[in-house]
Amino acid sequence: MKENKTKLVYSTDPGIRRKIEADRSGDKNSQANSILPEKQKIKIFLQTKGRRGKKVTVIQGFKYDPEKISNLARELKQFCGAGGTVKGQDIEIQGDKRKQVAEKLGGLGYRV
């Protein structure tokens, strides 16, 4: 693998740091997207702590870039007919949807 090293000392461009970091992380994202679903161990659990008693299904263990996790979350939310969000590498679905999420992820080839 070729390492991108910049010799930039100073720049007035406010977005230069993001551009350099994006260039450096390009290889990491391509590796993360190439991990097969069968190789990932996904954990599904119900959480109510800190949510005023409301239930949330939390799905952890994805090793993808944020864009792919966001697309997967959208697919899961549509399948379950519920709202949800992505926080870091975790997907949160509103309500107790553990069985539905396990069914869908199993169908996609993930180890649940």
Secondary structure, 3 states (H helix, E strand, C coil): CCCCCCCCCCCCCCCHHHHHHHHHHHHHHHHHHCCCHHHCECEEEEECCCCCCCCEEEEECCCCCHHHHHHHHHHHHHHHCCCEEEECCEEEEEECCHHHHHHHHHHCCCEC
